Amino acid sequence: MSSDASDETEPPRHPLPPFTDQSARIKVQAAEDAWNTRDPQRVAAAYTPESVWRNRSTFVTGRREIEEFLTDKWEREREYALRKQLWAFHENRIAVRFQYEWHDATGQWWRSYGNEQWEFDARGYLARREARRTHHRRGASHLRPEGDRGRLRPAASLT
């Protein structure tokens, strides 16, 4: 496991590693829920103060840079709606696949697909995140239905 890099004054973020199937799924759903708020501070709070991100060719370190990165991202990616699915887990690591839809300033809709690898510290904070994704243009008729996850296709259908 990685060292405990989160601030000792912050409460642990349950569930804690090592992960089980159930606890890994809880972490994935919590991440999906947080990202769908499009609140950079809320999302960044799940990461250690020194968290390291690799997002394609962009490298981000620490909560302040995470917040800046997400603020810029959600200014470009409007009406962002994300779905994540657990891919694998082991001890303090989780891998997910994801898809999200958004539109740019011109109104062009996109669907983005990718995967992430997460490494958690002992207190349940994300210490490392690596992500890869691709973007595909979408017409309005090809968008997923809006609304809560329960009305969408099951997570196993992320295609």
C-alpha positions as CSV (number, residue, x, y, z in Angstrom):
1,M,0.0,0.0,0.0
2,S,1.1,3.6,-0.5
3,S,2.0,5.7,2.4
4,D,-0.7,7.7,4.2
5,A,-0.3,11.1,2.5
6,S,-3.7,12.6,3.5
7,D,-3.8,15.2,6.1
8,E,-4.2,13.6,9.6
9,T,-6.7,16.2,10.6
10,E,-9.1,15.1,7.9
11,P,-11.5,12.3,8.6
12,P,-10.9,9.0,6.8
13,R,-12.9,8.5,3.6
14,H,-14.6,5.2,4.0
15,P,-14.6,2.6,2.8
16,L,-10.9,2.1,3.4
17,P,-8.4,-0.3,1.7
18,P,-7.9,-3.1,1.3
19,F,-11.0,-3.2,-0.9
20,T,-13.6,-5.9,-1.4
21,D,-15.9,-6.1,-4.4
22,Q,-18.6,-4.3,-2.4
23,S,-16.3,-1.6,-1.0
24,A,-14.7,-1.0,-4.4
25,R,-18.1,-0.5,-6.0
26,I,-19.0,2.0,-3.2
27,K,-15.8,4.0,-4.0
28,V,-16.6,4.0,-7.7
29,Q,-20.2,5.2,-7.2
30,A,-19.0,7.9,-4.8
31,A,-16.6,9.1,-7.5
32,E,-19.3,9.1,-10.1
33,D,-21.6,11.1,-7.9
34,A,-19.0,13.6,-7.0
35,W,-17.8,14.2,-10.6
36,N,-21.4,14.6,-11.7
37,T,-21.8,17.6,-9.4
38,R,-19.2,19.4,-11.5
39,D,-17.9,20.9,-8.2
40,P,-14.1,21.0,-8.4
41,Q,-13.7,21.5,-4.7
42,R,-15.9,18.5,-3.8
43,V,-14.1,16.3,-6.3
44,A,-10.6,17.5,-5.2
45,A,-11.5,16.8,-1.5
46,A,-11.4,13.0,-2.3
47,Y,-7.7,13.3,-3.2
48,T,-4.6,13.6,-1.0
49,P,-3.1,17.1,-0.7
50,E,-0.2,15.8,-2.8
51,S,-2.2,13.6,-5.2
52,V,-0.6,13.0,-8.6
53,W,-2.7,12.8,-11.8
54,R,-1.8,11.9,-15.3
55,N,-4.7,12.8,-17.6
56,R,-3.6,11.8,-21.0
57,S,-0.6,14.1,-21.6
58,T,-1.4,16.5,-18.7
59,F,0.2,16.1,-15.3
60,V,-1.5,17.6,-12.2
61,T,-0.2,17.6,-8.7
62,G,-2.1,18.5,-5.5
63,R,-5.6,19.6,-4.8
64,R,-5.2,23.2,-6.0
65,E,-4.1,22.0,-9.5
66,I,-6.9,19.4,-9.5
67,E,-9.4,22.2,-8.9
68,E,-7.9,24.3,-11.6
69,F,-7.9,21.4,-14.1
70,L,-11.5,20.5,-13.3
71,T,-12.7,24.2,-13.5
72,D,-11.1,24.5,-17.0
73,K,-12.5,21.1,-18.0
74,W,-16.1,21.8,-17.0
75,E,-16.0,25.3,-18.7
76,R,-15.2,23.5,-21.9
77,E,-17.3,20.3,-21.4
78,R,-20.8,21.6,-20.8
79,E,-23.7,19.6,-19.5
80,Y,-21.2,16.9,-18.5
81,A,-22.8,13.6,-17.5
82,L,-20.6,10.7,-16.4
83,R,-21.0,7.0,-15.8
84,K,-18.2,4.9,-14.2
85,Q,-18.0,1.1,-13.9
86,L,-15.7,-1.0,-11.7
87,W,-13.2,-2.9,-13.9
88,A,-10.9,-4.4,-11.3
89,F,-9.5,-3.9,-7.8
90,H,-6.6,-5.2,-5.6
91,E,-5.7,-4.1,-2.1
92,N,-5.5,-0.3,-2.4
93,R,-6.0,0.0,-6.1
94,I,-9.1,0.3,-8.3
95,A,-9.5,0.4,-12.1
96,V,-12.6,1.8,-13.7
97,R,-13.9,2.3,-17.2
98,F,-16.1,5.3,-17.9
99,Q,-18.1,7.2,-20.4
100,Y,-19.5,10.7,-20.4
101,E,-21.4,13.1,-22.7
102,W,-21.0,16.8,-23.0
103,H,-21.2,19.6,-25.5
104,D,-18.7,22.3,-26.5
105,A,-19.4,26.0,-26.9
106,T,-20.6,25.5,-30.4
107,G,-23.3,23.0,-29.3
108,Q,-21.5,20.0,-30.7
109,W,-22.2,16.9,-28.5
110,W,-19.4,14.5,-27.7
111,R,-19.2,11.1,-26.0
112,S,-15.9,10.3,-24.2
113,Y,-14.7,6.8,-23.3
114,G,-11.8,5.8,-21.2
115,N,-10.3,4.1,-18.2
116,E,-8.7,5.2,-15.0
117,Q,-6.4,3.6,-12.5
118,W,-6.6,4.8,-8.9
119,E,-4.3,4.2,-5.9
120,F,-5.5,5.1,-2.4
121,D,-3.7,5.9,0.8
122,A,-4.5,4.1,4.0
123,R,-7.1,6.7,5.0
124,G,-9.1,6.2,1.8
125,Y,-8.0,9.3,-0.1
126,L,-6.9,9.0,-3.8
127,A,-3.1,9.4,-4.0
128,R,-2.7,8.7,-7.7
129,R,-5.0,8.8,-10.7
130,E,-4.1,7.9,-14.3
131,A,-6.6,8.4,-17.0
132,R,-6.9,7.7,-20.7
133,R,-9.9,8.7,-22.9
134,T,-11.0,9.3,-26.4
135,H,-13.7,11.7,-27.7
136,H,-16.3,10.9,-30.4
137,R,-18.7,13.4,-32.0
138,R,-22.4,12.6,-31.4
139,G,-25.6,13.8,-32.9
140,A,-28.4,14.8,-30.6
141,S,-30.3,11.6,-31.6
142,H,-27.5,9.4,-30.3
143,L,-27.4,10.8,-26.7
144,R,-28.2,8.6,-23.7
145,P,-31.5,9.4,-21.9
146,E,-31.1,12.1,-19.2
147,G,-32.0,11.4,-15.6
148,D,-30.9,9.3,-12.7
149,R,-28.8,6.2,-13.2
150,G,-31.7,3.9,-12.5
151,R,-33.4,4.9,-15.7
152,L,-30.3,4.3,-17.8
153,R,-28.9,1.1,-19.2
154,P,-27.1,-1.1,-16.6
155,A,-23.5,-0.2,-15.9
156,A,-22.5,-3.4,-17.6
157,S,-23.6,-1.9,-20.9
158,L,-21.0,0.9,-21.0
159,T,-20.5,0.8,-24.8
